[in-house]
């Protein structure tokens, strides 16, 4: 699966899980936060698509996704990120 498609799949999965993905510019790395009771994943638009995809994938891989339908190719890729994600 090509990177832009994989990123789109991850973004849709995040939204389905109630996690809003916010793209913004600035001198920050990005990450998960809670604002007014809503979980947000803030990604830096200045980062490469590969970097944003990795951050999104690692955030999702750290969640319990066992009861969520995910396309097999996406699930397989997420499992690889789960191994790489810091615990």
C-alpha positions in Angstrom: 0.0 0.0 0.0 1.4 3.4 -1.0 2.2 5.9 1.8 -0.6 8.5 1.0 -3.2 5.7 1.0 -1.9 4.2 4.2 -1.9 7.6 5.9 -5.5 8.2 4.8 -6.5 4.8 6.2 -4.9 5.6 9.5 -6.5 9.0 9.7 -9.9 7.4 9.0 -9.2 4.8 11.7 -8.2 7.5 14.2 -11.4 9.4 13.5 -13.5 6.2 13.9 -11.9 5.7 17.3 -12.8 9.2 18.4 -9.3 10.6 18.0 -9.2 13.9 16.1 -6.2 14.4 13.9 -5.1 18.0 13.7 -2.4 19.3 11.2 -0.7 22.5 12.1 2.6 24.3 11.4 5.1 25.3 14.0 8.3 24.4 15.8 6.9 21.3 17.6 7.2 17.6 17.2 3.5 16.8 17.8 1.8 14.2 19.8 -1.3 13.1 21.6 -3.1 15.6 23.9 -6.5 16.2 25.5 -8.3 19.5 24.9 -11.7 20.2 26.4 -12.3 16.5 27.0 -11.5 15.5 23.4 -8.4 13.5 22.4 -6.3 15.1 19.7 -3.3 14.0 17.8 -1.5 17.1 16.7 0.8 16.5 13.7 3.2 19.0 12.3 2.4 19.8 8.6 6.1 20.7 8.1 7.1 17.2 8.8 7.3 14.7 5.9 4.4 12.5 5.1 6.5 9.6 6.3 7.1 11.2 9.7 3.4 12.1 10.1 2.4 8.6 9.1 4.8 7.0 11.6 3.5 9.2 14.5 -0.1 8.4 13.6 0.7 4.7 13.3 2.6 4.5 16.5 -0.2 6.3 18.4 -2.8 3.9 17.0 -0.6 0.8 17.5 -0.4 1.7 21.2 -4.2 1.3 21.5 -6.3 -1.8 21.9 -7.5 -2.5 18.4 -8.6 -6.1 18.9 -12.3 -5.3 18.6 -12.0 -2.9 15.7 -12.3 -4.0 12.1 -9.2 -2.9 10.2 -8.3 -3.9 6.7 -5.8 -6.7 6.8 -3.0 -4.8 5.1 -3.4 -1.9 7.5 -3.6 -4.1 10.5 -0.4 -5.9 9.4 1.4 -2.6 9.0 0.2 -1.4 12.4 1.5 -4.5 14.1 5.0 -3.6 12.8 4.6 -0.2 14.3 3.4 -1.7 17.6 6.8 -3.5 17.8 8.6 -0.2 17.2 6.5 2.0 19.4 8.1 2.8 22.8 6.3 1.3 25.8 
